[in-house]
Amino acid sequence: MSESSLRLVWIYPDLLSTYGDQGNALVVERRARQRGLDVTRLDVRSDQPLPTSGDIYLIGGGEDRPQRLAAERLRRDGGLSRAVADGAAVFAVCAGYQILGHEFVNDLGEREAGLGVLDVVSTRSGDQRCVGDLLADIDGTLGLPPLTGFENHQGITRLGAGAKPFARVRFGHGNGSGDGTEGAYSGNVFGTYMHGPVLARNPLIADLLLKLALEVDTLPPTDDRWYEALREERIAAATQSA
C-alpha cells in the first residue's frame, strides 16, 4: 500500500452498529484525512461480499440474533479471515469481538462458531449484566494511555494462549471472566467490549490502527483538544462512580 492511500472497511452496518459504534469508522477516517491520507471508506452490508484488499476492518456491536447472522455470513464469505492472513488490521467491539473468537453463545442458547482469528472463547453470564463506564490500563507494549469506554453486555470472554489482554481493568468489568482483563489482541487483530464510540474516547487507538496499516512508527501530530476534553470528562465519571 502506498502512503497516500488507505482502504477502510466498515463491516455489516445493517447488523452490527449499536451504541454509536459507526463513530469508530468516522474517527479513523477523520484522523487519516487530518494526516493528508487519501481514504476510501467501504460500508459493506451483510448481503455484499467482503473485500479482502482492505487495510483496516472495523466491526461494531449488535443484538444476539444479528450477531448470529453476522457470524454465519462472515464464515461463509471468508473474506475477513483471508484479509487477516494477509496482515490487515482489525478492530472489533462487543458482539464483533466475540465473532472474532472461536465460539460464542448465540440467541438460541447454542454454541456458535466464530472466525477463530482471535484465540478467545465467549460464553454468557446468568443474571449479571456488565453496564457502565470502564477505565483500564492498556497493555504497556502498545504505548497507549488508559482505556475509557462504556460496556453493556452479558458476555464472559476467556483468552487462550494465543491472545494477550488488551487492557487491565481499574474500574468496571471488562471480559467478565473475573481475571481483571478487558479485550484481547494478537498481531494486528484487536477486540474490546467498549462502546462510546470507543475510538472517539481513545483516538490514539485509531492512530495505532493507521500506523499498523501504513507500516510506520509515527504519524504527524493533530489537534486533540476535543478528544482530550472528552477523555477527561469520561475518566472523571468512571472514577466517581467506582
Number of C-alpha atoms within 10 A of each C-alpha: 12 8 12 12 15 22 18 23 23 23 27 22 19 15 20 26 22 18 18 13 26 21 18 28 25 16 20 26 21 15 19 20 13 14 13 13 16 16 16 13 17 16 18 16 16 18 9 12 14 23 17 18 16 26 23 27 24 23 28 32 29 22 16 15 13 18 25 23 15 24 24 16 17 22 17 11 16 15 17 23 17 15 20 20 11 13 16 22 23 26 23 25 29 28 29 25 29 32 32 30 24 19 22 28 21 20 14 10 11 11 14 18 20 26 20 16 22 25 20 27 21 25 20 17 15 8 7 11 15 21 14 18 23 28 27 23 17 21 18 11 6 10 11 15 14 18 26 28 26 23 24 17 23 18 24 20 27 22 20 15 7 13 19 20 21 22 23 21 21 18 18 23 27 32 29 25 17 11 12 17 24 29 29 27 24 15 15 16 22 24 27 27 30 31 26 19 23 24 26 25 27 23 19 19 20 22 18 21 22 24 15 18 22 19 11 11 9 11 13 7 9 9 9 10 9 10 16 15 11 15 20 13 12 20 20 12 15 20 14 8 11 12
